[in-house]
Amino acid sequence: MYILARYILKEHVGPFFFSLAVIMFVFVTKFIVQYIGKIFGKGLPFHTILEFIYLNLAWMLALAVPMAVLIASLMAFGRLSADNEITILKTSGISLYKIIRPVLIVGVLLTVLMYLFNDRVLPEYNHRARLLFTSISQKKPTLQLEEGLYLNMGKFSILVQGIEKSLGERMADKGTIMNPDYTPEGADRLKDITIFDRSSENYQRTVIARRGHLIFDPQKESLVFTLYDGEIHEIGYKDLSEYRRMRFNRNVFYIPAPELVFKRAKDEWRGDREMTTKMMENEIKKYRQSIQKEKQKIQQQIGEYLQIALLEATSRDETKRPSAAALPDRGELALLTPSSQANPAPSRKLEDWQLARSKALRQTQATIRLLKNSQKNIAYFEKVINKYKVEIYKKLSIPFACIVFILVGAPLGIRARKGSLAIGATFSIGFFLLYWVCLIGGEELADRRILPAFWAMWFPNIIVGFWGVYMTYRTVKETTFIRWEKLPKFLQLFFKGEEQPQ
């Protein structure tokens, strides 16, 4: 059995690595096309571009491995079936369960390794990739001067009427550093330069020069214009009579351009896809504590509101009862005139009632606002907790697809007529699309809290795994699990003709 297991596994090695390489190539190509406008054309060093692609290989590998397992199972078992080796093994008394078992054991080991990869390696790579992409996004494209067109850089506007491309070493050899005509190697020679400087709050400066050259100094993070035969005009904003004019033979003009320098961003904050399982469990614990505090706050707010309402009701009852000292005696009642027994008391009672009503209304509205804020905070905390749970379950559910796809690929490969790449690609794409649609749909349902996070992430494995177990069982029992005669003829050619429907 050891020899048989080694032989079956050997049949899987070649298709696995070949399909893995093809899938990774497709992912990398799609990634480069997607980000070509965001990483190229910004003057980035080539090693930085390679680093950005390398850091994103982690999530590609996490998705490519299960797909490669599916294709390898289809191709390997398809070849064994096409060469009648499966039939020979069955006639020798070896069941299909024993034939598939070595692949399942390796699938379990691969699942464990991919889980560790997703939990330990992938979050760190995602974090570094995000920081690098942030740095790349903040850097502006390289400077492109065009003849006769204004180039705006913050509070500076630059106009060049003529650009003479660099002639390399021959241009540099014409002068020395002491010569005013010296041009650094690689710099373009400019003609009729105009620079509008609005960086000052008191005046506007206009620099005009007949010729010059431009270089970028990364240490000073500035554009350095070396200008010849020019003038500087300054005019005040508040008093237009303040005007100055200066001439120069040679002048060096700096324009700050920090956005042209590539700076690596630093950020300790991590998103859910940049955390390990332990990190997310700690975050869940913190948010649950915050939820408990909000619930305690709600109870406290309701208790304070009821207490204030009770005190106000008690005080109103006491004010309605006149005390014995406040009651007039019969002599005083006799002295009261009709005018003094008019209606001031009801009017005062009405004012007191309105004041009490408005006060109670304000207290009620304030309490309702506090309760709504607490409810919103609880809803937000629960949403974040659910997001972390989804990512935790995803770290294991996607690697577990290696086992599921073996259960799908083995029976399909055995029933296939030949183990070609076309068959493997066709069925693997179909089942993986089903798996991926279920995974994305489940994650969306989990984010909306329609479906629990566990079932949302394990739903694809349950659906595809059920079909895998069913097809494996039917294959072992040598019964039909799909009515192939109802399929189009070009699909029927992929399967053995001797399989008769039951």
Sequence and secondary structure as in RCSB ss.txt:
>XXXX:A:sequence
MYILARYILKEHVGPFFFSLAVIMFVFVTKFIVQYIGKIFGKGLPFHTILEFIYLNLAWMLALAVPMAVLIASLM
AFGRLSADNEITILKTSGISLYKIIRPVLIVGVLLTVLMYLFNDRVLPEYNHRARLLFTSISQKKPTLQLEEGLY
LNMGKFSILVQGIEKSLGERMADKGTIMNPDYTPEGADRLKDITIFDRSSENYQRTVIARRGHLIFDPQKESLVF
TLYDGEIHEIGYKDLSEYRRMRFNRNVFYIPAPELVFKRAKDEWRGDREMTTKMMENEIKKYRQSIQKEKQKIQQ
QIGEYLQIALLEATSRDETKRPSAAALPDRGELALLTPSSQANPAPSRKLEDWQLARSKALRQTQATIRLLKNSQ
KNIAYFEKVINKYKVEIYKKLSIPFACIVFILVGAPLGIRARKGSLAIGATFSIGFFLLYWVCLIGGEELADRRI
LPAFWAMWFPNIIVGFWGVYMTYRTVKETTFIRWEKLPKFLQLFFKGEEQPQ
>XXXX:A:secstr
 HHHHHHHHHHHHHHHHHHHHHHHHHHHHHHHHHHHHHHTTS   HHHHHHHHHHTHHHHHHHHHHHHHHHHHHH
HHHHHHHTTHHHHHHHTT  HHHHHHHHHHHHHHHHHHHHHIIIIIHHHHHHHHHHHHHHHHHS       TT E
EEETTEEEEEEEEE   THHHHTT  TTSTT   TT EEEEEEEEEE   SSEEEEEEEEEEEEEEETTTTEEEE
EEEEEEEEEEESS TT EEEEEEEEEEEEEE GGGS          GGGS HHHHHHHHHHHHHHHHHHHHHHHH
HHHHHHHHHHHHHHHHHHHHS  TTTS  HHHHHH  TTTTSSHHHHHHHHHHHHHHHHHHHHHHHHHHHHHHHH
HHHHHHHHHHHHHHHHHHHHHHHHHHHHHHHHHHHHHHHHBSS  HHHHHHHHHHHHHHHHHHHHHHHHHHHTTS
S HHHHHHHHHHHHHHHHHHHHHHHHTT  SS GGGS HHHHTTB TT    
